[in-house]
Amino acid sequence: MEQLDCRGLACPQPVMRSRDALAGGTQALEVLVDNEPARENVRRFFEGRGFSVATSQEGPDCWRISATAGDAATAPQQAAQAAPAAEGNSRTLVLITTETIGRGDDVLGGKLMGNFLATLPELGARLWRIVLINGGVKLASCPGPALDALKKMEAEGVSVLVCGTCLAHFGLLEAKAVGDTSNMLDIVTSLDLAGKVIRP
């Protein structure tokens, strides 16, 4: 089994190196990482391609992800490309970088964000993906109207990506209650694939 030592590599390098290994025809791979966001991202990368995945912690700062190709394994492709076909590329992505909207009063800004998220379903089938980065990841972790709205949209088929590096920075990895822990490769690819990007 081929092994990749991705300890010390910043997001999204562990996923990119895993992707490159699969492009070379590898059917079984062990990846070593030194942080939880990388563990989550690499695990999700392989599972999204039909691989059987096992993870184990081998120290305070070392995880081993073992991936073996199964019958459902697919050719390497970026996870964000699993987007539904849309006529004229009408996919809409919403990029949220803060937990509030506007400046002047954070309490008001928080209410506005809750209202914004609750209103997004009005976009209908065009609403494809919500990406949360920087302070926006707090919306996926803190109870309230914003989290409730995100959960409802995810249950209705809207993809929610939450930056793993950002979650780790704010100490919210365990608190995340909605969405997939993601990486910058998925986020950049999602922005490229979207027909329209909305940023409140």
Steps between C-alpha positions, in 0.01 A plus 500: 500500500639838398547753778488879490643700788302824497589611850592866508313579178242778503151464355428391230833328430412162662191470279689611189778249560240226553327601177831486311571153638165375373567657161807275482280193536549428871230267637614493865651790689593600853515872577656644814374841616559706811171686551131419520386714206744314272377167637139594426578639155708202388245252638215677319706520181546122487147413612364728228678282247367169629808395699481304824657723764634434849659761726709456812675743731861411559600780733386841616573650158491210256213328320525219247234481229497165316304495175435200277318511166166319499266399221348849505831685481503770234766670299654792687304818476450792732217450747351836419436381143220277624260780416159442349466578132338837451374655182720798414695441821242657728670360813519767770766487770479714813836593655473607865810637672355651821228417751330837451389716209616860480678724744378720780327261740586131536167412663316647203751336264431162657126542454553604139711188438228279649241666276729468197551127551131443565419676171756317281262209422302750292769444234350155446695239305764755402640495857779244474761556768576713807866547593596619848850636559673712765244630753220353291577153640352615832158483333543122465595460865298738717133428580254752366287595199799496261593142591137393478472650150820327387380163630168541321668584169742209531207264568340630180809415294711817512870422540672676793881515512669615821870594496689256721797732552260771618319263737833400653606865535187583701506172696168390347584165336297304754221757512421492125137394468436528126684461171813321383840597634677619188825637364614778270522271196129418524416863567697639206360233268147576621546870423620409153207267433230738620305700247446777755661583836311697764691654788288676765 
